[in-house]
Amino acid sequence: MNPQTLSPESCLRLQDRYTYPWKTEKSWAGSCRQVVVRYTDGTTYRANFNFVK
C-alpha cells in the first residue's frame, strides 16, 4: 500500500468514528501490514493486520 493522505471527504464519520473504505490486494494473503495514522497535531496511531486469505 502506498502512503496516502486521508481527507474528511474520503472517510465516513459515524458517531465519533471514521470509516475508510479500503480494498486489499489478494497478494497480501499470508502477510502482515501496518496502517499508520498521523494527525496534524502530531498524534500517531498504528494498527496491525494479519491477512490470512
N, C-alpha and C positions, 0 to 999 in steps of 0.2 A: 504494500500500500504506500502510496506517495503521501508525504506530509500535506495536509490541507488546512486551510483556514475556514473555520465554521462561522457562518453568519447566522443571525436570527432567522433569516429567510430560508435557510437550509435545514432548520430544525423545527420540530413540532413541540410547543410548550403545553403541558397539561399539569395543572396544579403544582407548580414549582418543580416540575421535572421536564427535562428536554429529551426528545427522541430524535435520533439522527438515522434516517434510512440508509442502510449500509449493506451492499451486496459483497459477498466474499467470493474469492476465486476457488474453483474446485481444486486447483493445485495446492491449496493450503491444507488439504486433508493430511492429518498426521503431524501438523506443525503447531507451534505456539506463536502468538503475535501479541504485541502490546500497543494499546492506544494511549497516547499522552494528550491531555487537555490542559492547555495553558491559558489562564485568564489574563486580561490586560492588567490586573492588579498584581501579577506575578505569581499567583497561586497555581500550583500544578497538581493534577490528579492523574493517576495511571490505572489502567485496567488491563489485566492479563487474560488472554483467551487461549484455550486449547481446542484445536479443531480436530475432531475425530473422524468425520466422514466428509 
